[in-house]
Amino acid sequence: MMTFVINQISNNPRLPGLSIFVICLLAISTAFYVEYVVGIEPCILCLYQRIPYVAAGFFSLFAIIGKPGSFTQQAALLGCGLAFLCGATLAFYHFGVEEGWWQSACSGAQSMNMSLEDLKASIMAEPLKPCDSRDWVMLGLSVTVYNTIASLFFAASCFTSLVIIRKLKANTSH
């Protein structure tokens, strides 16, 4: 399997960046589809979980347009991997909120350090969807679990692609 991946990347060094861009585009499109077509309202943590996909999609453009093996391409793949690691961390945090492992301000908990004016404002404001509710569950697992796993896989793929590209560059420069 690894030989296949190495051969594919050596034949097309822009493939990792292109793959990441398509994955990010599909993820963001799916999130908007679920929100606006299916009608599932996202909580604030759900919205935050979109940011790493946007960041990785942005970095992936530099991996596509950068010269194969260049600093630009390598830095872009590193940026993509780090963005996905941040996404995995955020998704796992959201899962912990859903499971009640820890509290979050978006789970309906109010701060004890609020002034009377802040408390009135929070009561009068439109309520945010609580982050501890699960709207989509498959095989007993929340979408946050699947996002955690996918983000870790995408991060590992980015870092693996970076290592392959660095080795290919080292082999061609000798």
QUIFENKA-V992746 format. One record per run of one state. SS is the DSSP state (h for helix, s for strand, l for the rest). FROM is the first residue (numbers start at 1). TO is the last residue. Records with the same first field share a line. If there is no record, write none. Layout:
SS=FROM-TO  FROM-TO
This chain:
l=1-1  12-14  39-43  66-70  100-104  108-115  125-136  139-140  173-174
h=2-11  15-38  44-65  71-99  105-107  116-124  143-172
s=137-138  141-142
